[in-house]
Amino acid sequence: MSEHYLGSLPSGRAGDDAIMADARSVEPPRRRATDKIAGDTRALARFEQGQLAREFADIERATAALRLGEPGLQSWTEPAAPAAPKPRPLWLLIGILWLSTAIVTAGAVAAIAVLAG
């Protein structure tokens, strides 16, 4: 075990020897479980892609079986047929609003002319 000194070194020991003892005691870092190797990563990626493809195929088979077993069920991805009639254009509503305003204004002007006159 190497010794560390905060002050000056003892007279019987040279400074270079202490540094060399510390350098020899350093070990290379150990591999952790989270470290990845390039070959392992590629094999794992291929396995994950294969697994994903198998899962998609399973989902497709289950969907086909469900459609055969329950034909009355609807898919959420397909748009539903509109139940309500097509709404009228907005310009038609605005035109009716202006026409009714003009009729009310003409009626008010006629009432004022009859009462004042």
DSSP file (Angstrom, degrees, kcal/mol; ACC not computed):
  #  RESIDUE AA STRUCTURE BP1 BP2  ACC     N-H-->O    O-->H-N    N-H-->O    O-->H-N    TCO  KAPPA ALPHA  PHI   PSI    X-CA   Y-CA   Z-CA
    1    1 A M              0   0    0      0, 0.0     2,-0.2     0, 0.0    21,-0.1   0.000 360.0 360.0 360.0 135.0    0.0    0.0    0.0
    2    2 A S        -     0   0    0     19,-0.1     2,-0.4    20,-0.1    16,-0.0  -0.473 360.0-133.0 -84.0 154.6    1.4    3.4   -0.9
    3    3 A E        -     0   0    0     -2,-0.2     2,-0.4    15,-0.0    19,-0.1  -0.852  11.1-149.9-107.1 141.9    1.7    6.2    1.5
    4    4 A H        -     0   0    0     -2,-0.4     2,-0.4    18,-0.0    14,-0.0  -0.928   9.8-162.5-112.0 134.8    0.6    9.7    0.9
    5    5 A Y        -     0   0    0     -2,-0.4     4,-0.1     1,-0.1    -2,-0.0  -0.951  14.2-167.9-119.1 135.7    2.4   12.7    2.5
    6    6 A L  S    S+     0   0    0     -2,-0.4    -1,-0.1     2,-0.1     3,-0.1   0.810  78.7  33.8 -88.6 -32.9    1.0   16.1    2.8
    7    7 A G  S    S-     0   0    0      1,-0.3     2,-0.1     0, 0.0    -2,-0.1   0.147 114.9 -35.7 -97.2-145.8    4.2   17.8    3.8
    8    8 A S        -     0   0    0      1,-0.1    -1,-0.3    -2,-0.0    -2,-0.1  -0.438  68.1-103.0 -78.2 156.2    7.8   17.1    2.9
    9    9 A L        -     0   0    0      1,-0.1    -1,-0.1    -2,-0.1     6,-0.1  -0.422  41.7 -96.0 -75.8 151.7    9.0   13.6    2.3
   10   10 A P    >   -     0   0    0      0, 0.0     3,-1.6     0, 0.0    -1,-0.1  -0.284  37.4-110.5 -63.3 157.9   11.0   11.8    5.0
   11   11 A S  T 3  S+     0   0    0      1,-0.3    -2,-0.1    -3,-0.1     0, 0.0   0.750 112.9  58.4 -66.4 -24.9   14.8   11.9    4.4
   12   12 A G  T 3  S+     0   0    0      2,-0.0     2,-0.4     1,-0.0    -1,-0.3   0.439  99.8  65.9 -84.9   1.9   15.1    8.3    3.6
   13   13 A R  S <  S-     0   0    0     -3,-1.6     2,-0.2     4,-0.0    -4,-0.1  -0.975  71.8-138.3-130.8 136.1   12.7    8.3    0.6
   14   14 A A     >  -     0   0    0     -2,-0.4     4,-1.0     1,-0.1     3,-0.2  -0.591  21.3-123.9 -89.9 154.9   12.9   10.1   -2.7
   15   15 A G  H  > S+     0   0    0      1,-0.2     4,-1.5    -2,-0.2     5,-0.1   0.824 107.7  58.3 -67.4 -33.8    9.9   11.8   -4.3
   16   16 A D  H  > S+     0   0    0      1,-0.2     4,-2.3     2,-0.2    -1,-0.2   0.847 100.7  56.4 -67.5 -34.0   10.1    9.8   -7.5
   17   17 A D  H  > S+     0   0    0     -3,-0.2     4,-2.1     1,-0.2    -1,-0.2   0.894 105.4  51.0 -65.6 -38.8    9.7    6.5   -5.7
   18   18 A A  H  X S+     0   0    0     -4,-1.0     4,-1.7     2,-0.2    -1,-0.2   0.890 111.2  48.1 -65.4 -39.5    6.4    7.6   -4.1
   19   19 A I  H  X S+     0   0    0     -4,-1.5     4,-2.1     2,-0.2    -2,-0.2   0.907 111.2  50.5 -67.9 -41.6    5.0    8.7   -7.4
   20   20 A M  H  X S+     0   0    0     -4,-2.3     4,-1.9     1,-0.2    -2,-0.2   0.876 108.3  52.5 -64.4 -37.7    6.1    5.3   -9.0
   21   21 A A  H  X S+     0   0    0     -4,-2.1     4,-1.1     1,-0.2    -1,-0.2   0.891 110.6  48.0 -65.9 -38.2    4.4    3.4   -6.2
   22   22 A D  H  < S+     0   0    0     -4,-1.7     4,-0.5     1,-0.2    -2,-0.2   0.885 110.1  52.0 -68.1 -38.0    1.2    5.3   -6.7
   23   23 A A  H >< S+     0   0    0     -4,-2.1     3,-0.7     1,-0.2    -2,-0.2   0.857 108.0  51.2 -68.0 -35.6    1.3    4.7  -10.5
   24   24 A R  H 3< S+     0   0    0     -4,-1.9    -1,-0.2     1,-0.2    -2,-0.2   0.775 104.6  57.6 -72.3 -25.5    1.7    0.9  -10.1
   25   25 A S  T 3< S+     0   0    0     -4,-1.1     2,-0.5    -3,-0.2    -1,-0.2   0.578  81.4 103.1 -83.2  -7.7   -1.2    0.7   -7.8
   26   26 A V    <   -     0   0    0     -3,-0.7    -3,-0.0    -4,-0.5    -4,-0.0  -0.635  58.2-159.7 -78.3 125.2   -3.7    2.2  -10.3
   27   27 A E        -     0   0    0     -2,-0.5     3,-0.1     1,-0.1    -2,-0.1  -0.737  26.2 -99.6-101.5 151.9   -5.8   -0.6  -11.9
   28   28 A P        -     0   0    0      0, 0.0    -1,-0.1     0, 0.0     2,-0.0  -0.380  53.2 -89.8 -65.7 151.1   -7.7   -0.2  -15.2
   29   29 A P        -     0   0    0      0, 0.0     2,-0.2     0, 0.0     0, 0.0  -0.335  43.9-121.0 -64.4 142.9  -11.4    0.6  -14.7
   30   30 A R        -     0   0    0      1,-0.1     2,-0.2    -3,-0.1    -3,-0.0  -0.486  27.8-103.5 -81.9 153.9  -13.6   -2.4  -14.5
   31   31 A R        -     0   0    0     -2,-0.2     2,-0.2     2,-0.0    -1,-0.1  -0.559  33.6-146.0 -77.9 140.9  -16.4   -3.0  -16.9
   32   32 A R    >   -     0   0    0     -2,-0.2     3,-1.0     1,-0.1    -1,-0.0  -0.623  24.5-112.8-100.1 164.6  -19.9   -2.3  -15.7
   33   33 A A  T 3  S+     0   0    0      1,-0.2    -1,-0.1    -2,-0.2    -2,-0.0   0.758 117.4  57.0 -66.9 -23.6  -23.1   -4.1  -16.6
   34   34 A T  T 3  S+     0   0    0      2,-0.1    -1,-0.2     0, 0.0     2,-0.1   0.608  82.9 103.7 -85.8 -10.7  -24.3   -1.0  -18.4
   35   35 A D    <   -     0   0    0     -3,-1.0     2,-0.4     1,-0.0    -4,-0.0  -0.456  61.6-150.3 -69.2 144.2  -21.2   -0.8  -20.7
   36   36 A K        -     0   0    0     -2,-0.1     2,-0.4     4,-0.0    -2,-0.1  -0.904   7.7-145.0-120.4 146.7  -21.9   -1.9  -24.2
   37   37 A I     >  -     0   0    0     -2,-0.4     4,-2.5     1,-0.1     5,-0.2  -0.849  24.9-123.1-104.9 145.6  -19.7   -3.6  -26.8
   38   38 A A  H  > S+     0   0    0     -2,-0.4     4,-2.0     1,-0.2     5,-0.2   0.894 110.9  47.5 -58.6 -43.3  -20.3   -2.7  -30.5
   39   39 A G  H  > S+     0   0    0      1,-0.2     4,-2.2     2,-0.2    -1,-0.2   0.912 112.7  48.7 -64.8 -42.6  -20.9   -6.3  -31.6
   40   40 A D  H  > S+     0   0    0      1,-0.2     4,-2.5     2,-0.2    -1,-0.2   0.874 109.5  53.9 -64.0 -36.5  -23.3   -7.0  -28.7
   41   41 A T  H  X S+     0   0    0     -4,-2.5     4,-2.5     2,-0.2    -1,-0.2   0.909 108.9  47.5 -65.5 -42.6  -25.1   -3.8  -29.5
   42   42 A R  H  X S+     0   0    0     -4,-2.0     4,-2.3     2,-0.2    -1,-0.2   0.908 113.3  47.8 -66.9 -40.5  -25.6   -4.8  -33.2
   43   43 A A  H  X S+     0   0    0     -4,-2.2     4,-2.3     1,-0.2    -2,-0.2   0.904 112.9  49.1 -65.7 -40.0  -26.8   -8.3  -32.2
   44   44 A L  H  X S+     0   0    0     -4,-2.5     4,-2.7     2,-0.2    -2,-0.2   0.899 109.9  51.2 -65.5 -40.1  -29.2   -6.8  -29.6
   45   45 A A  H  X S+     0   0    0     -4,-2.5     4,-2.3     2,-0.2    -2,-0.2   0.908 110.7  48.8 -63.9 -41.6  -30.5   -4.3  -32.2
   46   46 A R  H  X S+     0   0    0     -4,-2.3     4,-2.3     2,-0.2    -2,-0.2   0.907 112.2  49.0 -64.2 -40.6  -31.2   -7.1  -34.7
   47   47 A F  H  X S+     0   0    0     -4,-2.3     4,-2.6     2,-0.2    -2,-0.2   0.922 111.4  49.0 -63.4 -44.0  -32.9   -9.1  -32.0
   48   48 A E  H  X S+     0   0    0     -4,-2.7     4,-2.4     1,-0.2    -2,-0.2   0.887 111.0  50.1 -64.5 -38.8  -35.1   -6.2  -30.9
   49   49 A Q  H  X S+     0   0    0     -4,-2.3     4,-2.3     2,-0.2    -1,-0.2   0.907 112.0  47.7 -65.8 -40.6  -36.1   -5.5  -34.5
   50   50 A G  H  X S+     0   0    0     -4,-2.3     4,-2.3     2,-0.2    -2,-0.2   0.910 112.0  49.9 -64.2 -41.7  -37.0   -9.1  -35.0
   51   51 A Q  H  X S+     0   0    0     -4,-2.6     4,-2.3     2,-0.2    -2,-0.2   0.905 110.4  50.3 -63.3 -41.5  -39.0   -9.1  -31.8
   52   52 A L  H  X S+     0   0    0     -4,-2.4     4,-2.3     1,-0.2    -1,-0.2   0.904 109.9  50.4 -63.5 -41.6  -40.8   -5.9  -32.9
   53   53 A A  H  X S+     0   0    0     -4,-2.3     4,-2.2     1,-0.2    -1,-0.2   0.905 110.7  49.5 -63.9 -40.5  -41.7   -7.5  -36.2
   54   54 A R  H  X S+     0   0    0     -4,-2.3     4,-2.3     2,-0.2    -2,-0.2   0.892 110.4  50.6 -65.0 -38.7  -43.1  -10.6  -34.5
   55   55 A E  H  X S+     0   0    0     -4,-2.3     4,-2.2     2,-0.2    -2,-0.2   0.899 109.8  49.8 -67.1 -39.7  -45.2   -8.5  -32.1
   56   56 A F  H  X S+     0   0    0     -4,-2.3     4,-2.5     2,-0.2    -1,-0.2   0.911 110.5  50.6 -63.1 -41.2  -46.6   -6.5  -35.1
   57   57 A A  H  X S+     0   0    0     -4,-2.2     4,-2.4     1,-0.2    -2,-0.2   0.902 109.1  51.5 -63.5 -39.9  -47.5   -9.8  -36.8
   58   58 A D  H  X S+     0   0    0     -4,-2.3     4,-2.4     2,-0.2    -1,-0.2   0.910 110.1  49.1 -61.4 -41.9  -49.2  -11.0  -33.7
   59   59 A I  H  X S+     0   0    0     -4,-2.2     4,-2.5     2,-0.2    -2,-0.2   0.914 110.7  50.0 -64.5 -42.8  -51.2   -7.8  -33.5
   60   60 A E  H  X S+     0   0    0     -4,-2.5     4,-2.4     2,-0.2    -2,-0.2   0.910 111.3  48.7 -63.0 -42.0  -52.2   -8.1  -37.1
   61   61 A R  H  X S+     0   0    0     -4,-2.4     4,-2.4     2,-0.2    -2,-0.2   0.909 112.3  48.7 -64.0 -41.2  -53.3  -11.8  -36.6
   62   62 A A  H  X S+     0   0    0     -4,-2.4     4,-2.3     2,-0.2    -2,-0.2   0.891 111.0  50.7 -65.6 -38.6  -55.3  -10.8  -33.5
   63   63 A T  H  X S+     0   0    0     -4,-2.5     4,-2.3     2,-0.2    -2,-0.2   0.922 111.0  48.2 -64.1 -44.2  -57.0   -8.0  -35.4
   64   64 A A  H  X S+     0   0    0     -4,-2.4     4,-2.0     1,-0.2    -2,-0.2   0.904 112.1  49.4 -64.1 -40.5  -57.9  -10.3  -38.3
   65   65 A A  H  X S+     0   0    0     -4,-2.4     4,-2.4     1,-0.2    -1,-0.2   0.891 110.9  50.0 -65.7 -38.5  -59.3  -12.9  -35.9
   66   66 A L  H  X S+     0   0    0     -4,-2.3     4,-2.9     2,-0.2    -2,-0.2   0.892 108.9  51.7 -67.1 -39.5  -61.4  -10.2  -34.1
   67   67 A R  H  < S+     0   0    0     -4,-2.3    -1,-0.2     1,-0.2    -2,-0.2   0.885 112.8  45.8 -64.7 -37.3  -62.8   -8.9  -37.4
   68   68 A L  H  < S+     0   0    0     -4,-2.0    -2,-0.2    -5,-0.2    -1,-0.2   0.898 118.0  42.7 -70.7 -39.5  -63.8  -12.4  -38.4
   69   69 A G  H  < S+     0   0    0     -4,-2.4    -2,-0.2     1,-0.3    -3,-0.2   0.864 128.7  25.1 -76.0 -36.8  -65.3  -13.1  -34.9
   70   70 A E    ><  +     0   0    0     -4,-2.9     3,-1.4    -5,-0.2    -1,-0.3  -0.714  63.3 168.3-129.2  79.8  -67.1   -9.8  -34.4
   71   71 A P  T 3  S+     0   0    0      0, 0.0    -1,-0.1     0, 0.0    -4,-0.1   0.699  73.2  68.8 -68.7 -16.4  -67.8   -8.2  -37.8
   72   72 A G  T 3  S+     0   0    0      2,-0.1     2,-0.1     0, 0.0    -5,-0.1   0.670  77.7  99.2 -76.5 -15.0  -70.1   -5.6  -36.2
   73   73 A L    <   -     0   0    0     -3,-1.4     2,-0.3    -7,-0.2    -3,-0.0  -0.470  67.3-140.0 -73.7 144.3  -67.2   -3.9  -34.5
   74   74 A Q        -     0   0    0     -2,-0.1     2,-0.3     2,-0.0    -2,-0.1  -0.734  11.6-118.6-103.3 152.1  -65.9   -0.8  -36.1
   75   75 A S        -     0   0    0     -2,-0.3     3,-0.3     1,-0.1    -1,-0.0  -0.693  11.8-145.1 -84.6 140.1  -62.3    0.3  -36.6
   76   76 A W  S    S+     0   0    0     -2,-0.3    -1,-0.1     1,-0.2     4,-0.1   0.715  96.8  61.0 -77.0 -19.2  -61.4    3.6  -35.0
   77   77 A T  S    S+     0   0    0      2,-0.1    -1,-0.2    -3,-0.0     3,-0.0   0.769  89.2  79.2 -80.2 -24.4  -59.0    4.5  -37.8
   78   78 A E  S    S-     0   0    0     -3,-0.3     2,-0.1     1,-0.1    -4,-0.0  -0.676  91.8-111.8 -83.5 135.4  -61.7    4.5  -40.4
   79   79 A P        -     0   0    0      0, 0.0     2,-0.1     0, 0.0    -2,-0.1  -0.427  31.5-123.1 -67.5 138.0  -63.8    7.6  -40.6
   80   80 A A        -     0   0    0     -2,-0.1     3,-0.0    -4,-0.1    -4,-0.0  -0.466  30.6 -98.3 -77.7 151.3  -67.4    7.1  -39.5
   81   81 A A        -     0   0    0     -2,-0.1     2,-0.3     1,-0.1    -1,-0.1  -0.477  47.7-100.8 -67.5 138.1  -70.2    8.0  -41.9
   82   82 A P        -     0   0    0      0, 0.0    -1,-0.1     0, 0.0     4,-0.1  -0.449  33.5-170.0 -66.4 125.2  -71.6   11.5  -41.0
   83   83 A A        +     0   0    0     -2,-0.3    -2,-0.0     2,-0.1     0, 0.0   0.841  68.6  64.7 -82.8 -36.0  -74.9   11.0  -39.0
   84   84 A A  S    S-     0   0    0      1,-0.1     0, 0.0     3,-0.0     0, 0.0  -0.567  96.1-100.9 -86.8 151.3  -75.9   14.7  -39.2
   85   85 A P        -     0   0    0      0, 0.0    -1,-0.1     0, 0.0    -2,-0.1  -0.273  53.0 -80.2 -66.1 159.9  -76.7   16.4  -42.5
   86   86 A K        -     0   0    0      1,-0.1     0, 0.0    -4,-0.1     0, 0.0  -0.397  54.3-113.0 -62.4 130.5  -74.1   18.6  -44.1
   87   87 A P        -     0   0    0      0, 0.0    -1,-0.1     0, 0.0     3,-0.1  -0.289  31.7-106.7 -66.6 151.3  -74.1   22.0  -42.4
   88   88 A R        -     0   0    0      1,-0.1     5,-0.0    -3,-0.1     0, 0.0  -0.369  44.2 -89.5 -73.2 155.6  -75.2   25.0  -44.4
   89   89 A P     >  -     0   0    0      0, 0.0     4,-1.0     0, 0.0     3,-0.5  -0.298  28.6-125.5 -66.0 152.0  -72.5   27.5  -45.6
   90   90 A L  H  > S+     0   0    0      1,-0.2     4,-2.2     2,-0.2     5,-0.2   0.832 106.0  63.8 -68.1 -33.9  -71.7   30.4  -43.3
   91   91 A W  H  > S+     0   0    0      1,-0.2     4,-2.3     2,-0.2    -1,-0.2   0.837  98.6  55.9 -63.1 -30.8  -72.4   33.0  -45.9
   92   92 A L  H  > S+     0   0    0     -3,-0.5     4,-2.1     2,-0.2    -1,-0.2   0.914 107.7  47.9 -66.5 -42.1  -76.0   32.0  -46.0
   93   93 A L  H  X S+     0   0    0     -4,-1.0     4,-2.1     2,-0.2    -2,-0.2   0.909 112.2  49.3 -63.1 -42.5  -76.4   32.6  -42.3
   94   94 A I  H  X S+     0   0    0     -4,-2.2     4,-2.2     1,-0.2    -2,-0.2   0.902 110.0  51.6 -65.0 -40.3  -74.7   36.0  -42.6
   95   95 A G  H  X S+     0   0    0     -4,-2.3     4,-2.3     1,-0.2    -2,-0.2   0.908 109.9  48.6 -62.8 -42.7  -77.0   37.0  -45.5
   96   96 A I  H  X S+     0   0    0     -4,-2.1     4,-2.4     1,-0.2    -1,-0.2   0.889 110.0  52.7 -64.7 -38.7  -80.1   36.1  -43.5
   97   97 A L  H  X S+     0   0    0     -4,-2.1     4,-1.9     2,-0.2    -2,-0.2   0.918 111.1  46.0 -63.5 -43.5  -78.8   38.1  -40.6
   98   98 A W  H  X S+     0   0    0     -4,-2.2     4,-2.4     2,-0.2    -2,-0.2   0.902 112.2  51.6 -66.0 -40.6  -78.3   41.2  -42.7
   99   99 A L  H  X S+     0   0    0     -4,-2.3     4,-2.1     1,-0.2    -2,-0.2   0.918 110.4  47.4 -63.9 -43.4  -81.7   40.8  -44.4
  100  100 A S  H  X S+     0   0    0     -4,-2.4     4,-2.3     1,-0.2    -1,-0.2   0.881 111.0  52.1 -66.9 -36.1  -83.5   40.5  -41.1
  101  101 A T  H  X S+     0   0    0     -4,-1.9     4,-2.4    -5,-0.2    -2,-0.2   0.913 109.8  49.2 -64.0 -41.5  -81.6   43.6  -39.7
  102  102 A A  H  X S+     0   0    0     -4,-2.4     4,-2.3     2,-0.2    -2,-0.2   0.889 110.9  50.0 -65.7 -38.6  -82.6   45.6  -42.8
  103  103 A I  H  X S+     0   0    0     -4,-2.1     4,-2.2     2,-0.2    -2,-0.2   0.917 112.0  47.4 -66.0 -43.2  -86.3   44.6  -42.4
  104  104 A V  H  X S+     0   0    0     -4,-2.3     4,-2.2     2,-0.2    -2,-0.2   0.911 112.7  49.3 -64.8 -41.7  -86.3   45.5  -38.7
  105  105 A T  H  X S+     0   0    0     -4,-2.4     4,-2.3     2,-0.2    -2,-0.2   0.917 111.4  48.7 -64.5 -43.2  -84.7   48.9  -39.5
  106  106 A A  H  X S+     0   0    0     -4,-2.3     4,-2.2     1,-0.2    -1,-0.2   0.886 111.2  51.0 -63.9 -38.5  -87.2   49.6  -42.3
  107  107 A G  H  X S+     0   0    0     -4,-2.2     4,-2.1     2,-0.2    -1,-0.2   0.892 110.0  49.1 -66.3 -38.4  -90.1   48.7  -40.0
  108  108 A A  H  X S+     0   0    0     -4,-2.2     4,-2.3     2,-0.2    -2,-0.2   0.904 111.3  49.3 -67.2 -40.5  -88.7   51.1  -37.3
  109  109 A V  H  X S+     0   0    0     -4,-2.3     4,-2.0     1,-0.2    -2,-0.2   0.901 111.8  49.3 -65.5 -39.7  -88.3   54.0  -39.8
  110  110 A A  H  X S+     0   0    0     -4,-2.2     4,-1.9     2,-0.2    -1,-0.2   0.886 110.8  49.9 -66.1 -39.4  -91.9   53.4  -41.0
  111  111 A A  H  X S+     0   0    0     -4,-2.1     4,-2.3     2,-0.2     5,-0.2   0.909 111.5  48.2 -66.9 -41.3  -93.3   53.4  -37.4
  112  112 A I  H  X S+     0   0    0     -4,-2.3     4,-2.4     1,-0.2     5,-0.2   0.894 111.2  51.0 -65.9 -38.9  -91.5   56.6  -36.6
  113  113 A A  H  X S+     0   0    0     -4,-2.0     4,-1.4     2,-0.2    -1,-0.2   0.874 112.0  46.8 -66.9 -37.2  -92.8   58.2  -39.8
  114  114 A V  H  < S+     0   0    0     -4,-1.9    -2,-0.2     2,-0.2    -1,-0.2   0.919 116.3  43.7 -71.1 -43.4  -96.4   57.2  -39.0
  115  115 A L  H  < S+     0   0    0     -4,-2.3    -2,-0.2     1,-0.2    -1,-0.2   0.855 119.1  42.1 -71.7 -34.9  -96.2   58.4  -35.4
  116  116 A A  H  <        0   0    0     -4,-2.4    -1,-0.2    -5,-0.2    -2,-0.2   0.772 360.0 360.0 -82.1 -25.6  -94.4   61.6  -36.1
  117  117 A G     <        0   0    0     -4,-1.4    -1,-0.2    -5,-0.2    -2,-0.2   0.446 360.0 360.0 -92.4 360.0  -96.4   62.6  -39.2
